[in-house]
Amino acid sequence: MEALSPPIAVSQRQRARLVAILVSVFVSLLLMVAKFYIYWLTNSAAILSDALESIVNVVASSFALVSVVLAAKSPDPSHPYGHGKIEYFSAGFEGALIVLAALGIFYEAVPRVFAPRVLPHLEVGLLLLLAVSLLNLALGVAVVQVGRRTRSLALVADGKHILTDVYTSAGVLGGLALALWTGWYWLDGLAAVLVALNILYTGAQLMKESSAGIMDASDPKLLEEIAGILQEHRKDLWIDIHRLRARRSGDWVFIDFHLLVPKDLPLEEGHRQVKELEGIFNARYQGMADVLIHLDPCEQVECPICGFRPCSHRKAETKEQKLWRGETVTAEAPGKDEALTPVPGDTGKNKND
């Protein structure tokens, strides 16, 4: 199971996100102006393609700023599940803009391959582009790190977008340096085409990730993480767990599952167990967990996997308890055959035996 990032207070996460995205917008705007100046200086198609992508960076960063602000809002009557999904829309929007930028680069670059032009002031332009690229690299790495630390898909997407701009600049620098050395100015157009192919792939990946989030695709890492939390705090009263479902939405984690308990467990005690589980998840996710637990009464078929004692309804001795992990807790309620099947690697005991 993947280790969790160090805990960060919700307010601290929001402040870190806001500062990171504001810096991203401001620096991206400055770098865009610098790249268009370098294009004016050199008349290079490859540098123009780099500058065009920078326009997308500024627009996308601005959209990410809006999504970060909205995602921080708490659930309300009109949005009971919160506003976190705006981050998926932001990531998809950035991916679409990257794809459009790639198409624009193709349009500008392909003719330059077959009709190359001499590029003036290329040495100065390359030095300026190198300085801009290094600054952009530092910005992209920082934004991605803040996004991962604060679990913001919008920031991670924005940082990756900035890094694709760095890859663009690196390809442009390499192609133009070779053109300067050899005099083959058709390499200007070829470098732009190769860069466009790379950012086209990046944009498609961002759109795919965004679509998965919007459609609530399964998150195996999150499910495994939750299964580990349940296994860590396991009690004999909790006979089994099934139908676990979970998703993230901004800072919030939404969890629901069925908890199998002894059939004669009093309602008040069942409620207490549910509140205890809610407390465990809220402690782990710093109050940002929305937990829904459905209590199921046990049946005789579950006796071989039940460690609860004493039990007046027991019809068979405990044979082996299942180890709770992602693939077992997400399954439907076990039938007779599954209940009697030991889980490989399980010791048949838990911490409360």
VENWOFEN-V444869 format. One record per pair of residues at least 12 apart in sequence whose C-alpha atoms are under 6 Angstrom apart, sorted by the first residue. I is the first residue (numbers start at 1). J is the second residue. Records with the same first field share a line. If there is no record, write none. Layout:
# VENWOFEN-V444869
I=J  J
This chain:
# VENWOFEN-V444869
13=150
21=65
25=58  61
28=58
29=58
32=51  54
35=51
36=51
38=125
42=119  120  121  122
45=109
46=172  188  192
49=105
53=101
60=94
64=90  154
67=86  87
71=83  84  250
84=249  250
85=249
87=153  154
88=210
90=154
91=154  157  210
92=207  210
95=203  206  207
98=203
99=200  203
102=196  200
106=193
109=189  192
112=189
113=186  189  190
116=185  186
133=166
137=166
140=159  162  163
143=159
144=156  159
168=195
172=191
175=187  191
176=188
223=326
224=326
227=324  325  326
231=324
236=307  308
237=261  308
238=261
239=260  261  306
240=260
241=258  259  329
242=258  329  330  331  332  333
243=257  258  330  331  332
244=256  257  329  330
252=288  289
253=289
254=289  290
255=291
256=291  292  293
257=293
258=293  294  295
259=295  296
260=296  297  298
261=297  298
262=297  298
263=297  298
301=336
303=316
304=317  318  319
305=318  320  321
306=318
320=342  348
321=348
322=343
323=346
